[in-house]
Amino acid sequence: MAENKKSIFDKVVDGLTNRDEKEELEKAKMAAEAASKEAAALRTKMAADKAAADAAKVAADKAAAEKAAAHAAKVAADKAAAARAAAAAKELKQRTAAALAAQPRKGIVTTRSLRVRKDHNTSSSVVEGLDEGAEVQILETWTDGKNTWAKIGTEKWAAMIYDGQTLMKYA
């Protein structure tokens, strides 16, 4: 319809020139620029959305790391508490054993006769002798891993186990 309203002169000019093509080209350029601006705006929005998603992922990773660190700290604290409790139990057991060992215990001679020596070895001098069934107070014991000796007084030691033979036992 716009074509019908053109004057004959305009029709002749259009026929001899490319004025209509130029106008169409100009419209196409403007449409392309608008599309380009719209695409740029869309890319900007997509970049902002990606940045927001990345920030959310970083925050989630940070929260997970903090939770893992808190768990690790709790595990370490629990291990430390368990170690302290074990050490306290061990110390109590040692004190109890030491207290029991420090208290004199009754011993009975189980061999026909037993020599009492000045120290806990057979090369030490004999200070007295004990007969089978004799009762003594054992103040402490000493062992070399094979033989066990009982201290029964100041500078008085008697073998409890010597060369695999039991010479004295606890009553």
C-alpha positions as CSV (number, residue, x, y, z in Angstrom):
1,M,0.0,0.0,0.0
2,A,2.9,2.4,0.7
3,E,4.1,1.5,-2.7
4,N,0.8,2.7,-4.2
5,K,1.1,6.1,-2.5
6,K,4.5,6.8,-4.0
7,S,4.6,9.4,-6.7
8,I,5.7,8.5,-10.1
9,F,8.8,10.5,-9.5
10,D,9.6,8.4,-6.4
11,K,8.9,5.2,-8.3
12,V,11.3,6.3,-11.1
13,V,14.0,7.3,-8.5
14,D,13.5,3.9,-6.7
15,G,13.8,2.1,-10.0
16,L,17.0,3.9,-11.0
17,T,18.6,3.9,-7.5
18,N,18.9,1.5,-4.6
19,R,17.2,3.8,-2.1
20,D,14.8,1.1,-0.9
21,E,17.6,-1.4,-0.4
22,K,19.5,1.2,1.6
23,E,16.5,1.8,3.8
24,E,16.0,-2.0,4.3
25,L,19.8,-2.3,5.0
26,E,19.5,0.5,7.6
27,K,16.5,-1.2,9.2
28,A,18.4,-4.5,9.3
29,K,21.5,-2.8,10.8
30,M,19.3,-1.3,13.5
31,A,17.6,-4.6,14.2
32,A,21.1,-6.3,14.4
33,E,22.3,-3.7,16.8
34,A,19.2,-4.1,19.0
35,A,19.7,-7.9,18.9
36,S,23.4,-7.4,19.7
37,K,22.5,-5.2,22.7
38,E,19.9,-7.8,23.8
39,A,22.5,-10.6,23.5
40,A,25.0,-8.5,25.5
41,A,22.4,-7.9,28.2
42,L,21.6,-11.7,28.3
43,R,25.3,-12.6,28.5
44,T,25.7,-10.1,31.4
45,K,22.7,-11.6,33.2
46,M,24.1,-15.2,32.6
47,A,27.5,-14.1,34.0
48,A,25.8,-12.6,37.1
49,D,23.8,-15.8,37.6
50,K,26.9,-17.9,37.2
51,A,28.8,-15.6,39.7
52,A,25.9,-16.0,42.2
53,A,25.9,-19.8,41.7
54,D,29.7,-19.9,42.2
55,A,29.4,-17.7,45.4
56,A,26.7,-20.1,46.7
57,K,28.9,-23.1,46.0
58,V,31.9,-21.4,47.7
59,A,29.7,-20.6,50.7
60,A,28.4,-24.2,50.8
61,D,32.0,-25.6,50.5
62,K,33.1,-23.2,53.3
63,A,30.3,-24.4,55.5
64,A,31.1,-28.0,54.8
65,A,34.8,-27.4,55.6
66,E,33.9,-25.6,58.8
67,K,31.7,-28.5,59.8
68,A,34.5,-31.0,59.0
69,A,37.0,-28.9,61.0
70,A,34.6,-28.8,64.0
71,H,34.1,-32.5,63.8
72,A,37.9,-33.1,63.6
73,A,38.4,-30.8,66.6
74,K,35.7,-32.7,68.6
75,V,37.4,-36.0,67.6
76,A,40.8,-34.7,68.7
77,A,39.3,-33.4,72.0
78,D,37.6,-36.8,72.6
79,K,40.9,-38.6,71.9
80,A,42.8,-36.2,74.2
81,A,40.1,-36.8,77.0
82,A,40.4,-40.6,76.5
83,A,44.2,-40.4,76.7
84,R,44.0,-38.3,79.9
85,A,41.5,-40.8,81.3
86,A,43.7,-43.7,80.4
87,A,46.7,-42.0,81.9
88,A,44.8,-41.3,85.1
89,A,43.6,-44.9,85.3
90,K,47.2,-46.1,84.7
91,E,48.5,-43.8,87.4
92,L,45.8,-45.0,89.8
93,K,46.6,-48.6,89.0
94,Q,50.3,-47.9,89.6
95,R,49.7,-46.1,92.9
96,T,47.4,-49.0,94.0
97,A,50.0,-51.5,93.1
98,A,52.7,-49.5,94.8
99,A,50.6,-49.1,97.9
100,L,49.9,-52.8,97.9
101,A,53.6,-53.6,97.4
102,A,54.6,-51.2,100.1
103,Q,52.4,-53.0,102.6
104,P,54.1,-56.0,104.1
105,R,52.7,-59.3,103.1
106,K,52.9,-62.6,104.9
107,G,55.1,-65.3,103.4
108,I,55.6,-69.0,104.3
109,V,58.8,-71.0,103.7
110,T,58.0,-74.1,101.5
111,T,61.4,-75.8,101.5
112,R,63.1,-77.8,104.3
113,S,65.5,-75.0,105.1
114,L,66.1,-71.5,103.6
115,R,69.2,-69.3,103.9
116,V,68.6,-65.6,104.7
117,R,71.3,-63.5,103.1
118,K,72.5,-59.9,103.4
119,D,71.6,-59.1,99.7
120,H,69.5,-60.6,96.9
121,N,72.2,-63.0,95.5
122,T,73.8,-66.3,96.4
123,S,77.3,-64.8,96.8
124,S,76.1,-62.5,99.6
125,S,76.8,-63.6,103.2
126,V,74.3,-65.7,105.1
127,V,72.8,-63.9,108.2
128,E,70.4,-66.6,109.4
129,G,68.3,-69.6,108.3
130,L,64.6,-70.4,108.2
131,D,62.8,-73.8,108.5
132,E,59.9,-75.1,106.5
133,G,56.6,-73.5,107.6
134,A,58.3,-70.4,109.0
135,E,56.2,-67.2,108.5
136,V,57.9,-64.0,107.5
137,Q,56.8,-60.5,106.6
138,I,57.7,-59.7,103.0
139,L,58.5,-56.0,102.7
140,E,59.4,-56.0,99.0
141,T,60.4,-58.2,96.2
142,W,63.2,-58.1,93.6
143,T,63.6,-60.2,90.4
144,D,66.1,-60.6,87.7
145,G,63.5,-62.2,85.4
146,K,64.5,-65.7,86.5
147,N,64.9,-65.6,90.3
148,T,62.8,-63.7,92.8
149,W,64.0,-62.6,96.2
150,A,61.9,-61.3,99.1
151,K,63.2,-58.6,101.5
152,I,62.2,-59.8,105.0
153,G,64.1,-57.2,107.1
154,T,66.8,-54.7,107.0
155,E,69.6,-56.3,105.0
156,K,67.7,-59.6,105.0
157,W,66.8,-61.3,101.8
158,A,65.5,-64.8,101.1
159,A,64.9,-66.5,97.8
160,M,61.3,-67.0,96.9
161,I,62.0,-68.7,93.5
162,Y,65.5,-69.8,92.7
163,D,66.5,-71.9,89.6
164,G,62.8,-72.6,88.9
165,Q,62.1,-74.0,92.4
166,T,59.6,-72.2,94.7
167,L,61.2,-71.8,98.2
168,M,58.7,-69.4,99.7
169,K,55.2,-68.3,98.8
170,Y,52.7,-65.7,99.8
171,A,50.4,-66.8,102.6
